[in-house]
Amino acid sequence: MTQTASKHVSSKSVSQGASGNFVEVYLDKLLDQVGIKNLTAAQTAYLRTELLVELEKRLKLVLLESLDEDGLAAYAELIQSGKVSLAEQISFFKSKVANLDELMKESVDEFAREFISHGLAIKP
């Protein structure tokens, strides 16, 4: 299953899609692949929201770790300016991280592997 999840991500540039709603689309595809059918709509929405928060945290952590001191200072300045959208953050990271697509793809693939191996035990 993990290889199938990876195909969805590798079919286009990760950072390119992230400027829209890549993370949400990826997560929806992952949930479809896992095939959690016995959850209510409310349970599915809750699970999706929790997974989305976790995936975005992981992506941000990986990307922040890839910044040098100047990049971290610039990011701190950006987020201190107020509410910054995911698209604005991705645009920032595109300008600072040479291998952004690779880092994001590796992160979402790892997340998918973990979710598939551990997430199948979810009971409603």
N, C-alpha and C positions, 0 to 999 in steps of 0.2 A: 504493500500500500504506500509506503514512503516514496518509492520511486515514482508512483503516479502523482503524489502530491508535489514532488519536485518538478515534474513536467509542467504543471500549471504555472509555476514561478518562472521557470527558465524560458517559457515561450515569449516573454518580452522583458524589456529592461525593468528591473525592480524599481529603481529610483524614478524612472519615467512614470510608472504607474502610481507610485506613491504620491505624486503631486495631486492626484485625484483621490481615489479611495482604494488603493492597492491592498492595504492591510485588511480592510473589511471584506473585499472580494476574495482575497486569499483565504481568510478565515471561513467564509461561507462555503467555499469549495472544500475546505478541509472537513468541515462538519458534514457536508454531503457525503464525502468519501467514507467517513467513519460510519455513517448511516445510523445515527442515533434516532430511531423512529419512535421509541416508546415514551418520549418526553412530551409534556403538554407545551403549548405555544409559550406560556409564561416561563416554563423551565428552560426551554430552548433559548428564549430571549435573554434570560439571566445568564445562562452558560455562555452564550455568545458575547455578552457584555464583559463578563469576567475574563474570558479568553482574550478578547480584544485589548483590554487594559494590560494584561500580562504580556502579550506580544509586543505592544507598543513600548512598554517599559524595557523589555529585553533589547529591542532595536535601539532605543535611545542609549542604553548602557553601552552596547557594543560600539555605537558610533562615537559616543563621548570618549571612550577608551582609545579611540583611534586619533583623537586630536592632540596636537602638541600644546604647549603652554599658551601660545598666542591664540590658537584656535579655541581653547577653553575660555580664555578671556573674552574673545569675540562672541562666543555663544552665551556667556553670562550676561554680556551687554545686551544681546538680542532679546533674551527672555526677560530681562529687567524692564524692557520697554513696554511690557504689557502682555496681554494674551496673544500668543503666537500660534498660528495654525500649524497643523502637521505639514501642509504643503510648504509653508514658509521655512519650517525647520529642515525639510528635505532639501529645499533650495539652498539653504545655508550649508548643509553637509555636502551637497554636490560640489560646492565651491571649495571645500576644505579637504575632502577625502577622495584621493585618487581612485581607490578601488571600492567605491560606494556600492555599486551593484553587487559585487562579489560578497562584500561583508553582509549586506542585507539578505542576499540569497542564502548564504550559509546560516544566518540566524533564523530565518523562517523555516528552512529545511530542518534545522535542529529542533525547533519548536514543534514542527509537524511530527518528527520521529518520537519525541517525548510524549506528545499528546496521544499519538496512535498507540504507543506501547503502554501508557499508563491510563489514558482517557477512556479506553474501552471498558474499564471497570466501573464507570459511572452508572449509578442506579438512580432512577427517578425517586 
